[in-house]
Amino acid sequence: MSKTFNLTLLPLYRLHGNEMPLPPGLLALTPPRRKARSRARDLLIVHLSMGGNAPFSSANYHQMTSRAAEEFYKTPGSVTAALRAAAIILNGDLLERNIAASGQGRYSLANLVLCALREEQLYILESGPAHLYWMEGNERKDIHDEEMSGRGLGLGQSTQFYLSRLPIRAGGRLLISPKLPAGWEKILQRDNRSASLETIRSVLMRQSMEDHNALLIEIESGRGEVTLLKPPRPLKPTLASISQKIAEEPRLESHQPQPIVAATRKEAPAATPSLDNESKPPQERPLVLREEEVVEEEIFASPPREIPESVLNPKEEEISTPPPLQTLEPEEDILDSLPQQIPTEEDLFASIPRQAPEPIVEAQEVEEEFEEEVDTGPPMGEIIARQSALTLAKGMQATREGNSRLKDFMRKMMPRLLPADDPNAPVTLPSWVMLLIAVIIPLVVVTIASVVYFRFGRDIQYETAFTEVQVAHARAIEQSDPVAGRIAWEETLKKLDIAEGYDKTPESKVLRIEAQSHLDSLLGILRLDFQPAVKDLPRGIEIKAMAATETELFILDSVNGEILRAFLVSGGYQYDDNFICRSGEYSGKSVGALVELTTLPKGNAMGTSVLGIDAQGNLLYCAANQVPTAMALQTPPVDFKEITAIALDADILYLLDAPTREVWVYSGRAGTFLDYPTSFFKQAPQGMDRAVDLSVKGNDLYLLFADGHLASCTYSLLDTVPTRCTNPAELVDPHPAAGGGNNFGQVHFTEMHLSTPPDSALLLLAPETQAIFRFSPRSFSLQNQLQSIQGSIPEGKLSTMASNPGHLLFIAQGDKIYMVADIP
């Protein structure tokens, strides 16, 4: 069974030489009511100390520590992930403050220590210089790495921190301090198990008179509670207190040392509002802090110091019956006269009994009495922009003064250089010169200001936006639920788009690759490296459709209404400028502009490779190095209005005439279609006049409509059973991250194609997103998405696609064609 521990906290806080009860940047929490499920057993300690030259009030401290705690407890996943998220959110907040205050030359720098206790493991995050000194039995360990923890938070968009893990045991103690003053480590290395926290604090505070912001933590077995001890604020010495202390001092002739008990006082704890605790029953309160008044304990009297004359010889009106005082000897003699049994500093802890804790009081102490200002630290990179603006302003002022001096000089000198009746008469510059000066100077100023902004201002905006990207990335990487993960990675990419609107850096590129890779894995997206396919293709063409065999690629140009050919060579396809397949007179038969095409099987009766058709139903058979052959289809009972699409399957030609709401079926013999057509439907599906494409496989016919939805129809060979259609066909995305069901409402499909066996799939083209969706022809379940690797295809809509029996995939954009091999 896992162990739980109680934590007892005692601050060591001295500011400007004055000891204070509680530092404003300290916050200790048990799990609140609203939290991520994985944070239910975590205790959190936030220790925040500020540097820099900007004032930071206690209210600001409380806001920052509460923000870190909130982010920690709402972040799911591992403990380290929650610690990282809390540090990143604080870094972003401080960076925004620094950017806003950079005009005043002020900035804040934060040293942050986060400790999360789960069972017998203490997880630690350090950002900025910090020492965590662990003491348990004979074990001593200083957890400190200045290079990995960095300078602190608030200096840039990157958050540098040092993560560590410490196994803990009952009876251990931990000191958290931004620095270890000289002498502290020597004291901490001694056996202090018998000394109370208050005694250790007293000895450490007397060892160094510098300002401190440290924290002592004691670990004991318990129920997972946090107790915060509050040291008393020392009383200012008065004449009466000094006289009383002198009177209580032991006489020097005594052979036994007498303990001196310092004057003490107990302060009533001031209950401040906690995290909505008052209105909830105790078992639902998110925060339980115990606060004890600590009475400082002096063990042995230190050698007496020099006492003012007014104290040694008080007036009668001040002290009526002063206690008898012994003449003080020099300090060296006093030390010599003390008995040898006085404990040395090494024996200090062993002779001190442990102090029992005072009654527990529930409260959260937030000190709001002080507003700390610290010495100026190192300069920030973000201040460069403001310094540049200040330099620009000084330069403008100097320019104005220079122009004024030059103008005065010219007025005085020009009369002396030029002949004139009155040499003292001032020279007036022509109006066009004054106008030129008035135009040029503002242009120069605006140009310089623009250069400064684009050099520095955009950098600051980028850093702010990139900080938000890092926060979103930290949340996304720890998501275990596929749907939540997809949403988180999509949010990361959106924020990354905003950041890269200001600048693209190596960090942003790496982050984009990682985010896109995670999102692709969740949604079943395959990234393909498309390459230019056809060499020397004529410019200015508009590729409407394509069809391919194993060695040839046929391209329908909608501008001229003709079919172009490219043949396979090493490294791609070569355009064939001798190929003829266009409108014209062939053997007395006229063919108009071609509107559709399809490839023909080998060994057909016409000995050709491709078949084109015009709007009136005239067929044109074409092959390399041959003159095209024209042939007219039999006219159906209802004349053609518009041949929208054609498909060839098993020597049967299917023609879609959307305006007449018909699909005509021509049975063929070896590639020739001489018979009268029959209608595929006895009753056409609803909205047939808006169909834009069709594909056929056996008795199954698929229709694609202008709004992007799909219909599936199965031909009936029985007169008593009509041909039935499913309109619309339900597309399904089985990937868990998609959430199940039909999630293609925002995807607009414009073209459809059935790939060749054995892995036949229904390919749907989404030109806006440059994606091809592969569905199962029967269940309409999404197999995967085919998209290009970023940069392999220029941005813009795709126009058409095709595939060949060798699993080559072709896509067209404008007058360019790209291909990729070995598609699934």
Rosetta blueprint (number, residue, H / E / L):
1 M L
2 S L
3 K L
4 T L
5 F E
6 N E
7 L E
8 T E
9 L E
10 L E
11 P E
12 L E
13 Y E
14 R E
15 L E
16 H L
17 G L
18 N E
19 E E
20 M L
21 P L
22 L L
23 P L
24 P L
25 G L
26 L E
27 L E
28 A E
29 L E
30 T L
31 P L
32 P L
33 R L
34 R L
35 K L
36 A L
37 R H
38 S H
39 R H
40 A L
41 R L
42 D L
43 L E
44 L E
45 I E
46 V E
47 H E
48 L E
49 S E
50 M E
51 G E
52 G E
53 N L
54 A L
55 P L
56 F E
57 S E
58 S H
59 A H
60 N H
61 Y H
62 H H
63 Q H
64 M H
65 T H
66 S H
67 R H
68 A H
69 A H
70 E H
71 E H
72 F H
73 Y H
74 K H
75 T L
76 P L
77 G L
78 S L
79 V H
80 T H
81 A H
82 A H
83 L H
84 R H
85 A H
86 A H
87 A H
88 I H
89 I H
90 L H
91 N H
92 G H
93 D H
94 L H
95 L H
96 E H
97 R H
98 N H
99 I H
100 A H
101 A H
102 S H
103 G H
104 Q H
105 G L
106 R L
107 Y L
108 S E
109 L E
110 A E
111 N E
112 L E
113 V E
114 L E
115 C E
116 A E
117 L E
118 R E
119 E L
120 E L
121 Q E
122 L E
123 Y E
124 I E
125 L E
126 E E
127 S E
128 G L
129 P L
130 A L
131 H E
132 L E
133 Y E
134 W E
135 M E
136 E E
137 G L
138 N L
139 E E
140 R E
141 K E
142 D E
143 I E
144 H L
145 D L
146 E H
147 E H
148 M H
149 S H
150 G L
151 R L
152 G L
153 L E
154 G L
155 L L
156 G L
157 Q L
158 S L
159 T L
160 Q L
161 F L
162 Y E
163 L E
164 S E
165 R E
166 L E
167 P E
168 I L
169 R L
170 A L
171 G L
172 G L
173 R E
174 L E
175 L E
176 I E
177 S E
178 P L
179 K L
180 L L
181 P L
182 A L
183 G L
184 W H
185 E H
186 K H
187 I H
188 L H
189 Q L
190 R L
191 D L
192 N L
193 R L
194 S L
195 A L
196 S L
197 L H
198 E H
199 T H
200 I H
201 R H
202 S H
203 V H
204 L H
205 M H
206 R H
207 Q H
208 S L
209 M L
210 E L
211 D L
212 H E
213 N E
214 A E
215 L E
216 L E
217 I E
218 E E
219 I E
220 E E
221 S E
222 G L
223 R L
224 G L
225 E L
226 V E
227 T E
228 L E
229 L E
230 K E
231 P L
232 P L
233 R L
234 P L
235 L L
236 K L
237 P L
238 T L
239 L H
240 A H
241 S H
242 I H
243 S H
244 Q H
245 K H
246 I H
247 A H
248 E H
249 E L
250 P L
251 R L
252 L L
253 E L
254 S L
255 H L
256 Q L
257 P L
258 Q L
259 P L
260 I L
261 V L
262 A L
263 A L
264 T L
265 R L
266 K L
267 E L
268 A L
269 P L
270 A L
271 A L
272 T L
273 P L
274 S L
275 L L
276 D L
277 N L
278 E L
279 S L
280 K L
281 P L
282 P H
283 Q H
284 E H
285 R L
286 P L
287 L L
288 V L
289 L E
290 R E
291 E E
292 E E
293 E E
294 V L
295 V L
296 E L
297 E L
298 E L
299 I L
300 F L
301 A L
302 S L
303 P L
304 P L
305 R L
306 E L
307 I L
308 P L
309 E H
310 S H
311 V H
312 L H
313 N L
314 P L
315 K L
316 E L
317 E L
318 E L
319 I L
320 S L
321 T L
322 P L
323 P L
324 P L
325 L L
326 Q L
327 T L
328 L L
329 E L
330 P L
331 E H
332 E H
333 D H
334 I H
335 L H
336 D H
337 S H
338 L L
339 P L
340 Q L
341 Q L
342 I L
343 P L
344 T L
345 E H
346 E H
347 D H
348 L L
349 F L
350 A L
351 S L
352 I L
353 P L
354 R L
355 Q L
356 A L
357 P L
358 E L
359 P L
360 I L
361 V L
362 E E
363 A L
364 Q L
365 E L
366 V L
367 E L
368 E L
369 E L
370 F L
371 E E
372 E E
373 E L
374 V L
375 D L
376 T L
377 G L
378 P L
379 P L
380 M L
381 G L
382 E L
383 I H
384 I H
385 A H
386 R H
387 Q H
388 S H
389 A H
390 L H
391 T H
392 L H
393 A H
394 K H
395 G H
396 M H
397 Q H
398 A H
399 T H
400 R H
401 E H
402 G H
403 N H
404 S H
405 R H
406 L H
407 K H
408 D H
409 F H
410 M H
411 R H
412 K H
413 M H
414 M H
415 P H
416 R H
417 L H
418 L L
419 P L
420 A L
421 D L
422 D L
423 P L
424 N L
425 A L
426 P L
427 V L
428 T L
429 L L
430 P L
431 S H
432 W H
433 V H
434 M H
435 L H
436 L H
437 I H
438 A H
439 V H
440 I H
441 I H
442 P H
443 L H
444 V H
445 V H
446 V H
447 T H
448 I H
449 A H
450 S H
451 V H
452 V H
453 Y H
454 F H
455 R H
456 F H
457 G H
458 R H
459 D H
460 I H
461 Q H
462 Y H
463 E H
464 T H
465 A H
466 F H
467 T H
468 E H
469 V H
470 Q H
471 V H
472 A H
473 H H
474 A H
475 R H
476 A H
477 I H
478 E L
479 Q L
480 S L
481 D L
482 P H
483 V H
484 A H
485 G H
486 R H
487 I H
488 A H
489 W H
490 E H
491 E H
492 T H
493 L H
494 K H
495 K H
496 L H
497 D H
498 I H
499 A H
500 E H
501 G L
502 Y L
503 D L
504 K L
505 T L
506 P H
507 E H
508 S H
509 K H
510 V H
511 L H
512 R H
513 I H
514 E H
515 A H
516 Q H
517 S H
518 H H
519 L H
520 D H
521 S H
522 L H
523 L H
524 G L
525 I E
526 L E
527 R E
528 L E
529 D L
530 F L
531 Q E
532 P E
533 A L
534 V E
535 K E
536 D L
537 L L
538 P L
539 R L
540 G L
541 I L
542 E L
543 I E
544 K E
545 A E
546 M E
547 A E
548 A E
549 T L
550 E L
551 T L
552 E E
553 L E
554 F E
555 I E
556 L E
557 D E
558 S L
559 V L
560 N L
561 G L
562 E E
563 I E
564 L E
565 R E
566 A E
567 F E
568 L E
569 V E
570 S L
571 G L
572 G E
573 Y E
574 Q E
575 Y E
576 D E
577 D L
578 N L
579 F L
580 I L
581 C L
582 R L
583 S L
584 G E
585 E E
586 Y E
587 S L
588 G L
589 K E
590 S E
591 V E
592 G L
593 A L
594 L E
595 V E
596 E E
597 L E
598 T E
599 T E
600 L L
601 P L
602 K L
603 G L
604 N L
605 A L
606 M L
607 G L
608 T L
609 S L
610 V E
611 L E
612 G E
613 I E
614 D E
615 A L
616 Q L
617 G L
618 N E
619 L E
620 L E
621 Y E
622 C E
623 A L
624 A L
625 N L
626 Q L
627 V L
628 P L
629 T E
630 A E
631 M E
632 A E
633 L L
634 Q L
635 T L
636 P L
637 P L
638 V L
639 D L
640 F L
641 K L
642 E L
643 I L
644 T L
645 A E
646 I E
647 A E
648 L E
649 D E
650 A L
651 D L
652 I E
653 L E
654 Y E
655 L E
656 L E
657 D E
658 A H
659 P H
660 T H
661 R L
662 E E
663 V E
664 W E
665 V E
666 Y E
667 S E
668 G L
669 R E
670 A L
671 G L
672 T E
673 F L
674 L L
675 D L
676 Y L
677 P L
678 T E
679 S E
680 F L
681 F L
682 K L
683 Q L
684 A L
685 P L
686 Q L
687 G L
688 M H
689 D H
690 R H
691 A E
692 V E
693 D E
694 L E
695 S E
696 V E
697 K E
698 G L
699 N L
700 D E
701 L E
702 Y E
703 L E
704 L E
705 F E
706 A L
707 D L
708 G L
709 H L
710 L E
711 A E
712 S E
713 C E
714 T E
715 Y L
716 S L
717 L L
718 L L
719 D L
720 T L
721 V L
722 P L
723 T L
724 R E
725 C E
726 T E
727 N L
728 P L
729 A L
730 E L
731 L L
732 V E
733 D L
734 P L
735 H L
736 P H
737 A H
738 A H
739 G L
740 G L
741 G L
742 N L
743 N L
744 F L
745 G L
746 Q L
747 V L
748 H L
749 F L
750 T L
751 E E
752 M E
753 H E
754 L E
755 S L
756 T L
757 P L
758 P L
759 D L
760 S L
761 A L
762 L E
763 L E
764 L E
765 L E
766 A E
767 P L
768 E L
769 T L
770 Q L
771 A E
772 I E
773 F E
774 R E
775 F E
776 S L
777 P L
778 R L
779 S L
780 F L
781 S E
782 L E
783 Q E
784 N E
785 Q E
786 L E
787 Q E
788 S E
789 I L
790 Q L
791 G L
792 S L
793 I L
794 P L
795 E L
796 G L
797 K L
798 L L
799 S L
800 T E
801 M E
802 A E
803 S E
804 N L
805 P L
806 G L
807 H L
808 L L
809 L E
810 F E
811 I E
812 A E
813 Q E
814 G L
815 D L
816 K E
817 I E
818 Y E
819 M E
820 V E
821 A L
822 D L
823 I L
824 P L
